[in-house]
């Protein structure tokens, strides 16, 4: 058995796409298990950038099977647009498999997402307005429509008609919005169904059999630990479980089939949207990190909030995910800083806190307790081994390992695949 779960150790946008793509070169199967096309991975191959949103990053390898698991919420229009772009680039999409159990996003989900967000006024949560949350709401309410329903014309028309009638009442009576057109949606989605049909399968069987056959299976995380609906900074979270446990449910396997949990963390911290951010640098330091790190969202283009590395967050993330190792990303962005800080604890009302609090009110009143390290000026983008890094960069990594209590097995020193230091094997 050789299975690796990739999880974001922070608020997402950690650079998972690069590591997933890097490991996908070894993998036989790559699996997405949660979220939707609200997520984005940027993968760089040579001088070419690929922005992937719903399709797993293994798509760039022609022999790799790419699974969209049952825990994903699926936007047919977004999927088909992505397929079209990839095929125009000469990339085959024949090895994509979509779970027949995924829940489907409809135009009324997107409209309700936007209307609800606008109604929050200054309490907005920062949704991408792609219908993700409302689709998961239907799933939990047990009124959702799955891909298997779309494959049966009569069943689909009956179910979607009832849903549209209900949603239009909410859209009109609660939000004063314009209703969606039932016939338009039905006709469009019946067309989508025929285009998607060749990709649909019972993916839980595919993943299970692959693991049993000792194939290398990579579980691709979207978003990050602190966006988990249960374990993140609620309510500024996503509507699914981007933590390691989410993969067992979201891909239909037992948790005992997960071997390695690799957490992906930036060498600093970023966040998109609202909510407390203890180490945020809303100043020249934050601006410098943002520019040097090109910290703008893959899916949204939004500028990210930037700050120093928060080891309190990383320890929490390591614990709730059962992380076995870390990949430290964008270390090169910190080149040129005279001093670099790591947050080792929080101060709350005069007391030290070393565990990440649940209450956002508490978190917003926490002050960072920093340990300061010397920076480095040497160009590290061509370093091929840990020993080739400047001594101060090595000390920074050693300090992170000491604080988080798990090894840093991968270090990224640039955006290209080749700019990756691997200190130990991930797949066994």
C-alpha positions as CSV (number, residue, x, y, z in Angstrom):
1,X,0.0,0.0,0.0
2,X,1.4,3.4,-1.0
3,X,-1.0,6.3,-0.3
4,X,-0.2,10.0,0.3
5,X,-2.6,12.7,1.4
6,X,-1.7,16.3,0.6
7,X,-3.3,18.8,2.9
8,X,-3.0,22.6,3.2
9,X,-1.5,23.4,6.6
10,X,-2.7,27.0,6.6
11,X,-5.6,28.9,5.0
12,X,-5.1,27.5,1.6
13,X,-3.0,28.8,-1.3
14,X,0.1,27.2,0.1
15,X,1.4,25.9,-3.2
16,X,-0.2,22.5,-3.1
17,X,-0.5,22.4,-6.9
18,X,3.3,22.3,-7.3
19,X,3.8,19.5,-4.8
20,X,0.8,17.5,-6.1
21,X,2.1,17.9,-9.6
22,X,5.6,16.9,-8.5
23,X,4.4,13.8,-6.8
24,X,1.9,13.0,-9.5
25,X,4.9,12.1,-11.7
26,X,5.2,9.0,-9.5
27,X,1.4,8.4,-8.9
28,X,-0.9,6.0,-10.7
29,X,-4.0,7.7,-9.4
30,X,-4.7,11.3,-8.2
31,X,-7.9,11.9,-6.2
32,X,-9.8,15.1,-5.4
33,X,-12.1,14.4,-2.4
34,X,-13.8,17.7,-1.4
35,X,-14.6,21.2,-2.4
36,X,-15.4,22.4,-5.9
37,X,-14.1,24.8,-8.5
38,X,-13.8,27.4,-5.8
39,X,-10.3,26.0,-5.4
40,X,-7.3,26.6,-7.7
41,X,-3.9,25.0,-8.2
42,X,-1.3,26.7,-10.3
43,X,1.1,24.1,-11.9
44,X,4.2,25.2,-13.8
45,X,5.7,22.9,-16.4
46,X,8.7,24.4,-18.1
47,X,7.7,28.0,-19.0
48,X,4.0,27.0,-19.2
49,X,1.5,27.7,-16.4
50,X,-1.7,25.7,-15.9
51,X,-4.5,27.0,-13.6
52,X,-6.5,24.0,-12.5
53,X,-9.8,24.4,-10.5
54,X,-11.8,21.2,-10.5
55,X,-9.7,18.7,-12.4
56,X,-6.9,16.9,-10.4
57,X,-3.4,18.0,-11.1
58,X,-2.4,14.5,-12.3
59,X,-4.1,15.4,-15.6
60,X,-0.7,16.6,-17.0
61,X,0.5,13.0,-17.0
62,X,-1.2,11.0,-19.7
63,X,-1.2,7.6,-17.9
64,X,-2.4,8.9,-14.5
65,X,-6.0,8.3,-13.5
66,X,-7.6,11.5,-12.2
67,X,-10.6,11.0,-9.8
68,X,-13.2,13.5,-8.8
69,X,-14.5,11.8,-5.7
70,X,-17.9,11.7,-4.1
71,X,-17.1,14.5,-1.6
72,X,-16.7,17.1,-4.3
73,X,-19.5,19.4,-5.4
74,X,-19.5,19.4,-9.2
75,X,-20.1,22.3,-11.6
76,X,-20.7,20.7,-15.0
77,X,-20.2,24.0,-16.9
78,X,-16.9,24.7,-15.1
79,X,-15.7,21.2,-15.7
80,X,-16.5,21.2,-19.4
81,X,-14.8,24.6,-19.8
82,X,-11.7,23.3,-18.1
83,X,-11.7,20.1,-20.3
84,X,-11.9,22.3,-23.4
85,X,-9.0,24.5,-22.3
86,X,-6.8,21.4,-21.6
87,X,-7.6,19.7,-24.8
88,X,-6.8,22.9,-26.7
89,X,-3.3,22.6,-25.1
90,X,-3.0,19.1,-26.4
91,X,-3.6,17.5,-22.9
92,X,-5.8,14.3,-23.0
93,X,-8.7,14.2,-20.6
94,X,-9.7,10.5,-21.2
95,X,-8.4,9.4,-17.8
96,X,-10.7,11.6,-15.7
97,X,-13.3,9.7,-13.6
98,X,-16.1,11.5,-11.9
99,X,-17.9,9.8,-9.0
100,X,-21.6,9.0,-9.7
101,X,-22.2,10.2,-6.1
102,X,-21.0,13.8,-6.5
103,X,-23.6,16.5,-5.9
104,X,-24.2,18.9,-8.8
105,X,-24.0,22.7,-8.7
106,X,-26.9,24.5,-10.5
107,X,-27.4,28.1,-11.4
108,X,-29.7,28.6,-8.5
109,X,-26.9,27.6,-6.1
110,X,-24.7,30.3,-7.6
111,X,-27.5,32.9,-7.4
112,X,-28.3,32.0,-3.8
113,X,-24.6,32.2,-2.9
114,X,-24.4,35.7,-4.3
115,X,-27.7,36.9,-2.7
116,X,-26.9,35.5,0.7
117,X,-23.4,37.0,0.7
118,X,-24.8,40.4,-0.3
119,X,-27.4,40.2,2.4
120,X,-24.7,39.8,5.0
121,X,-23.6,43.4,4.5
122,X,-20.4,44.2,6.4
123,X,-20.5,40.6,7.8
124,X,-19.5,39.0,4.5
125,X,-17.6,35.7,4.7
126,X,-15.7,36.1,1.4
127,X,-17.4,33.4,-0.6
128,X,-16.3,32.9,-4.3
129,X,-20.1,32.9,-5.2
130,X,-19.6,29.7,-7.2
131,X,-22.5,28.0,-5.4
132,X,-20.3,25.7,-3.3
133,X,-22.0,26.4,0.1
134,X,-25.6,26.2,-1.1
135,X,-24.9,22.9,-2.9
136,X,-23.4,21.4,0.3
137,X,-26.5,22.8,2.1
138,X,-28.8,20.8,-0.2
139,X,-26.6,17.8,0.3
140,X,-26.9,18.0,4.1
141,X,-30.6,18.8,3.8
142,X,-30.9,15.6,1.7
143,X,-32.5,17.4,-1.2
144,X,-29.4,17.5,-3.5
145,X,-29.1,16.2,-7.0
146,X,-26.3,13.8,-7.8
147,X,-24.6,12.9,-11.0
148,X,-26.3,9.5,-11.0
149,X,-29.6,11.4,-11.0
150,X,-28.5,13.4,-14.1
151,X,-27.8,10.1,-15.9
152,X,-31.5,9.2,-15.7
153,X,-33.5,11.8,-17.7
154,X,-36.9,11.2,-16.1
155,X,-35.5,11.0,-12.6
156,X,-33.5,14.2,-13.2
157,X,-36.4,16.2,-14.6
158,X,-38.6,15.3,-11.7
159,X,-36.0,16.1,-9.0
160,X,-34.7,19.3,-10.6
161,X,-38.2,20.7,-11.2
162,X,-39.1,20.4,-7.5
163,X,-35.8,22.0,-6.5
164,X,-36.2,24.9,-8.9
165,X,-39.7,25.6,-7.6
166,X,-38.5,25.7,-4.0
167,X,-35.4,27.7,-4.8
168,X,-37.3,30.3,-6.8
169,X,-39.6,30.9,-3.8
170,X,-36.5,31.6,-1.6
171,X,-34.9,33.7,-4.3
172,X,-38.0,35.9,-4.7
173,X,-39.7,35.9,-1.3
174,X,-36.6,36.1,0.9
175,X,-34.1,38.0,-1.2
176,X,-36.3,39.8,-3.8
177,X,-34.3,38.3,-6.6
178,X,-35.2,37.3,-10.1
179,X,-36.2,33.6,-10.5
180,X,-34.2,31.1,-12.5
181,X,-35.7,29.6,-15.7
182,X,-36.7,26.0,-15.2
183,X,-36.8,24.9,-18.9
184,X,-33.5,26.6,-19.6
185,X,-31.7,24.8,-16.8
186,X,-33.3,21.4,-17.6
187,X,-32.3,21.6,-21.3
188,X,-28.8,22.8,-20.6
189,X,-28.1,20.2,-17.9
190,X,-29.5,17.4,-20.1
191,X,-26.9,18.4,-22.7
192,X,-24.2,18.5,-20.0
193,X,-25.2,15.0,-18.9
194,X,-24.5,13.5,-22.3
195,X,-21.1,15.2,-22.5
196,X,-20.2,14.1,-18.9
197,X,-21.5,10.5,-19.2
198,X,-18.3,8.9,-20.5
199,X,-16.4,10.2,-17.4
200,X,-18.9,8.9,-14.8
201,X,-18.0,5.8,-12.7
202,X,-18.1,4.4,-9.2
203,X,-14.8,6.0,-8.2
204,X,-14.7,4.5,-4.7
205,X,-14.2,1.1,-6.4
206,X,-11.4,2.5,-8.6
207,X,-9.6,4.0,-5.7
208,X,-10.0,0.9,-3.4
209,X,-8.9,-1.5,-6.1
210,X,-5.9,0.7,-6.9
211,X,-4.8,0.7,-3.3
212,X,-5.3,-3.1,-3.0
213,X,-3.1,-3.5,-6.1
214,X,-0.4,-1.5,-4.4
215,X,-0.6,1.3,-6.9
216,X,0.6,4.7,-5.8
217,X,-2.4,6.9,-4.9
218,X,-2.1,10.6,-4.3
219,X,-5.0,12.4,-2.5
220,X,-5.0,16.0,-3.7
221,X,-6.1,18.6,-1.1
222,X,-8.0,21.7,-2.0
223,X,-8.2,24.8,0.3
224,X,-6.5,24.4,3.7
225,X,-6.9,23.2,7.3
226,X,-8.1,26.5,8.6
227,X,-10.9,26.5,6.1
228,X,-12.3,23.2,7.4
229,X,-16.0,23.6,8.3
230,X,-15.4,22.0,11.7
231,X,-11.8,22.7,12.5
232,X,-11.2,26.0,10.8
233,X,-11.7,29.6,11.7
234,X,-15.5,29.3,11.5
235,X,-17.5,31.0,9.9
236,X,-14.7,32.2,7.6
237,X,-14.3,28.7,6.2
238,X,-15.3,26.5,3.2
239,X,-18.3,24.1,3.3
240,X,-16.3,20.8,3.4
241,X,-13.4,19.1,5.1
242,X,-10.0,19.9,3.6
243,X,-8.3,18.0,6.4
244,X,-6.9,14.5,6.1
245,X,-10.0,12.8,7.5
246,X,-12.1,14.4,4.7
247,X,-10.4,12.1,2.2
248,X,-11.7,8.9,3.8
249,X,-15.3,10.1,3.4
250,X,-14.7,12.2,0.3
251,X,-13.2,9.4,-1.8
252,X,-15.0,6.4,-0.2
253,X,-12.1,4.5,1.5
254,X,-11.4,3.6,5.1
255,X,-9.0,5.8,7.1
256,X,-6.7,2.9,7.6
257,X,-5.8,3.1,4.0
258,X,-4.1,6.5,4.5
259,X,-0.3,6.1,5.1
260,X,1.4,9.4,4.7
261,X,-0.1,12.8,5.4
262,X,2.1,15.6,3.9
263,X,1.2,19.1,5.1
264,X,1.9,22.0,2.7
265,X,2.9,25.2,4.3
266,X,4.3,28.5,3.1
267,X,7.5,29.8,4.7
268,X,5.2,32.6,5.8
269,X,1.4,32.9,6.2
270,X,-1.3,34.2,3.9
271,X,-5.0,34.6,4.1
272,X,-7.8,35.6,1.7
273,X,-11.0,37.3,2.9
274,X,-12.0,38.3,6.4
275,X,-11.3,37.0,9.9
276,X,-8.6,37.3,12.5
277,X,-5.0,36.8,11.4
278,X,-2.6,37.0,14.3
279,X,0.7,37.4,12.4
280,X,-0.6,39.7,9.6
281,X,1.7,42.4,8.5
282,X,-0.5,45.2,7.2
283,X,2.6,47.3,6.4
284,X,5.7,47.4,4.2
285,X,6.7,43.9,5.2
286,X,3.4,42.4,4.2
287,X,3.5,44.4,0.9
288,X,7.0,43.1,0.2
289,X,6.0,39.5,0.8
290,X,2.9,39.9,-1.4
291,X,4.8,41.3,-4.3
292,X,7.8,38.9,-4.0
293,X,5.5,35.9,-3.6
294,X,2.9,37.0,-6.2
295,X,0.2,36.6,-3.6
296,X,-2.9,36.9,-5.7
297,X,-5.6,34.2,-5.9
298,X,-5.5,31.6,-8.7
299,X,-9.3,31.4,-8.9
300,X,-10.3,35.0,-7.8
301,X,-7.3,37.2,-8.5
302,X,-7.8,38.7,-5.0
303,X,-4.7,40.0,-3.2
304,X,-3.9,37.9,-0.2
305,X,-3.2,39.2,3.3
306,X,0.4,38.4,4.3
307,X,2.3,37.9,7.5
308,X,5.0,35.9,9.3
309,X,5.0,32.2,9.8
310,X,2.6,31.1,12.6
311,X,3.9,27.9,14.3
312,X,0.9,27.8,16.7
313,X,-1.3,27.3,13.6
314,X,1.1,24.7,12.1
315,X,1.2,22.7,15.4
316,X,-2.6,22.6,15.4
317,X,-2.7,21.6,11.8
318,X,-0.2,18.8,12.3
319,X,-2.2,17.5,15.2
320,X,-5.7,17.5,13.6
321,X,-4.4,16.1,10.3
322,X,-2.1,13.5,11.8
323,X,0.7,14.9,9.6
324,X,3.8,12.8,9.1
325,X,5.8,15.4,7.3
326,X,5.8,19.0,5.9
327,X,6.6,20.6,2.6
328,X,7.9,24.1,3.0
329,X,7.0,26.3,0.1
330,X,8.2,29.7,-1.3
331,X,11.2,29.8,0.9
332,X,12.9,32.0,-1.8
333,X,10.3,34.8,-1.1
334,X,12.0,35.5,2.2
335,X,15.4,36.0,0.6
336,X,16.7,39.6,1.4
337,X,14.9,40.1,4.7
338,X,17.5,41.1,7.4
339,X,15.4,39.5,10.1
340,X,12.7,36.8,9.9
341,X,10.1,36.2,12.6
342,X,8.3,33.0,13.7
343,X,5.3,33.2,15.9
344,X,5.8,30.6,18.7
345,X,2.8,31.4,21.0
346,X,0.0,33.9,21.5
347,X,-0.5,36.4,24.3
348,X,-4.1,36.7,25.4
349,X,-5.0,39.0,28.3
350,X,-1.5,38.7,29.7
351,X,-1.4,34.9,29.4
352,X,0.5,32.7,27.0
353,X,-1.6,30.5,24.6
354,X,0.2,27.7,22.8
355,X,-2.9,26.0,21.3
356,X,-5.0,27.5,18.6
357,X,-8.3,28.8,20.1
358,X,-11.8,28.1,18.7
359,X,-13.3,31.5,19.5
360,X,-12.7,34.1,16.8
361,X,-13.2,36.8,19.5
362,X,-10.4,35.3,21.5
363,X,-8.2,34.9,18.4
364,X,-8.8,38.6,17.4
365,X,-7.5,39.7,20.8
366,X,-4.4,37.5,20.6
367,X,-1.0,39.1,20.1
368,X,1.9,37.2,18.5
369,X,4.9,36.1,20.5
370,X,7.8,36.0,18.1
371,X,11.2,34.4,17.9
372,X,13.5,36.4,15.6
373,X,16.1,34.8,13.3
374,X,18.7,36.2,11.1
375,X,17.8,36.3,7.4
376,X,19.9,35.6,4.3
377,X,20.7,37.5,1.1
378,X,22.0,34.6,-1.1
379,X,20.0,33.5,-4.1
380,X,18.6,30.0,-3.2
381,X,16.6,29.3,-6.4
382,X,19.3,27.0,-7.7
383,X,19.9,25.1,-4.5
384,X,19.5,21.3,-5.1
385,X,20.2,20.0,-1.6
386,X,19.5,21.2,2.0
387,X,23.2,21.6,2.5
388,X,23.4,24.1,-0.5
389,X,21.0,26.5,1.3
390,X,22.5,29.4,3.3
391,X,23.2,28.5,6.9
392,X,20.5,30.9,8.1
393,X,17.9,29.3,5.8
394,X,18.9,25.9,7.2
395,X,18.5,27.3,10.8
396,X,15.0,28.6,9.8
397,X,13.9,25.2,8.6
398,X,15.4,23.5,11.7
399,X,13.5,25.9,13.9
400,X,10.2,25.0,12.2
401,X,10.9,21.3,12.6
402,X,11.6,21.9,16.3
403,X,8.4,23.9,16.9
404,X,6.0,21.7,14.8
405,X,7.7,18.4,15.8
406,X,7.5,16.8,12.3
407,X,10.2,16.7,9.6
408,X,10.3,19.1,6.7
409,X,10.8,16.6,3.8
410,X,10.4,18.9,0.9
411,X,11.6,22.5,0.4
412,X,10.5,24.6,-2.6
413,X,12.9,27.3,-3.7
414,X,11.1,28.4,-6.8
415,X,8.0,27.8,-8.9
416,X,9.5,25.2,-11.3
417,X,9.4,21.4,-10.7
418,X,13.2,21.4,-10.8
419,X,13.4,24.0,-8.0
420,X,12.4,21.4,-5.3
421,X,14.6,19.9,-2.6
422,X,13.5,16.5,-1.5
423,X,15.1,15.3,1.7
424,X,13.3,12.1,2.1
425,X,10.9,9.9,0.0
426,X,7.2,10.5,0.2
427,X,5.9,7.5,-1.7
428,X,7.2,4.3,-0.3
